[in-house]
């Protein structure tokens, strides 16, 4: 035993000398730092801390329970760190580690010597010179403990300190100058009964130094292994719950619901990194973690498929069935074969995730988000590969810590990306909604306008039919009777009045029928009528108008113009005392212009008043206004009368 202690002391001194050499090299490599802090006081303090630091990388190891190191057991020397998966595969229970160290002589009275354990799994008890100093809720498992089932016994409570670094103060009153025995009792589980290599029994190298030199290191490691996973788990739970509710409400974005389930499931698995105790047995806790991975892969694969726009019926059926098969296979294998079955499933699930990722990237290679999602998926793949290397013992344990943090960070980044896209989609939807509402209003206005036009057209059609009916009645009934009077009356006056009434009726019927009249034909009718009437009274008539005009007049415009021309002719015959009359017709700047001029006595104020009372000139002007034209009368006593009628042909044709 004394020989072993001498070897351990010699090993500790060698480690101390190597650490001093490394510190000196670092000072030489960083001159700025050395100049800033290389004061005599600082160098003296650093030298004292360095002299007081003890690195312990070997120990006496003996399996056993109880509250004392088994002196009678066959202890053997073993290097630290000690991973049970390598040194004692298949072993579950308690193991004692004993190290011996000398109390540093330069220890400051105001400081306390402390023990730092970076990694211990699952729980630990620390004894200094036979006195219990620290216990992390110890599970005292008997040597060779074998879990029988995944059932949870009454009062069972599983405690795991695998991710919690330990900092234990060593009271000065218990320290001895000649040498101190530090006994560490570790209770752990075999690799076969755990879901991952990091959960199997293990003890890292030990560091003994003043507490002031270890607090910062302990705080950094706690933040990395406990606080960061805890914060990420809380973030995943909040973000995942929000995403799940959002995707569940909006079924068209079901990928959000699957991503939310993925985040919540991963947060559940990550709780083993920072949650020290669970109210269940170790076998049940590991079984739950393995079974939850099937649910996580289900959510991840469906998220990638739905996010790429694919929705496969067979995936909707096979993935839940796979979760059930995974759970059933773990239950049938039992706790002693948990790691083996889980490793097989890890390989299968990894292939599925890789296939879904490749499918997503292939379907999105033309999308703007290809490189963003591709980078995030590459980071997640790297984390999975590192985790696999750690499980197979091909990578150091600290690499697994980085991989376990990288995966939730990738999920948070993907979640932020999805939130950004969803917000952009909502913004675009609001814009589309506003645009659609504007289009609906425009369409409604157009429908109302078309409805009014159809109603007006319907009214016009009904009016047109009624006009034609009235015109037919006038022509068939009243026309026939007037024609009978014309041919049978013995009185010349009655026959003349009947003939005039018949002409007026025919003109009215023509206006009611609504048939347009060519301007050339209308001029011919007007010329024949006006010259005939003026010639009967001995007034010489001159008619000037172009021939073969292509323009047309509406039936209403033709009737109104005919009546204006008849009224003007009647006034010349009755009141002008003219000897001659000239009628000029033509097209001027798109307007039809008709000028009637006589050489009579003109219109005196008395005659004009009598004409207005008889609605002569006033009716002519009103008829012109109805055609959106104008009728001007220029006259003076002894200078004759000029009547100028102007009708816009385009408006007249539209009114037809």
Buried (B, 14 or more C-beta within 10 A) or exposed (E): EEEBBEEBBEBBEEBBEEBBEEBEEEBEEEEEEBEEBEEEEEEEEBEBBBBBBBBBBBBBBBBBBEEEBBEEBEBEEBEBBBBBBEBBEEBBBBBBBBBBBBBBEEBBEEBBBBBBBBBBBBBBBBBBBEEEBBEBBBBBBEBEBBBEEBEBEEEBEBBBBBBBBBBBBBEEEBBEEEBBBBBBBBBBBBBBBBBBBBBBBBBBBBBBBBBEBBEEBBEEBBEBBBEBBBEBBEBBBBBBBBBBEBBBEEEEBBBBBBBBBBBBBBBBBBBBBBBBBBEBBBBBBBBBBBBBBBBBBBBBBBBBBBBBEBEEEEBEEBBBEBBEEBBEBBBEBBBBBBBEBBBEBBEEBBEBBEEBBEBBBEBBEEEEEBEBBBEBBEBBBBBBEBBBBBBEEEBEBBBBBEBBBBBBBBBBBBBEBBBEBBEEEEEEEEEEEEEEEEEEEEEEEEEEEEEEEEEEEEEEEEEEEEBBEBBBEBBEEBBEEBBEBBEEBEEEEEBEBBBEBBBBBBBBBBBBBBEBBBBBEBBEBBBEBBBEBBEEEEBEBEBEBEEEBEBBBBBBBBBBBBBBBBBBBEBBBEBBEBEBBBBBBBEEEEBBBBBBBBBBBBBBEEBBEEBEEEEBBEBBBEBBEEBBBBBEBEBEEEEBBBBBBBBBBEBBBEBB
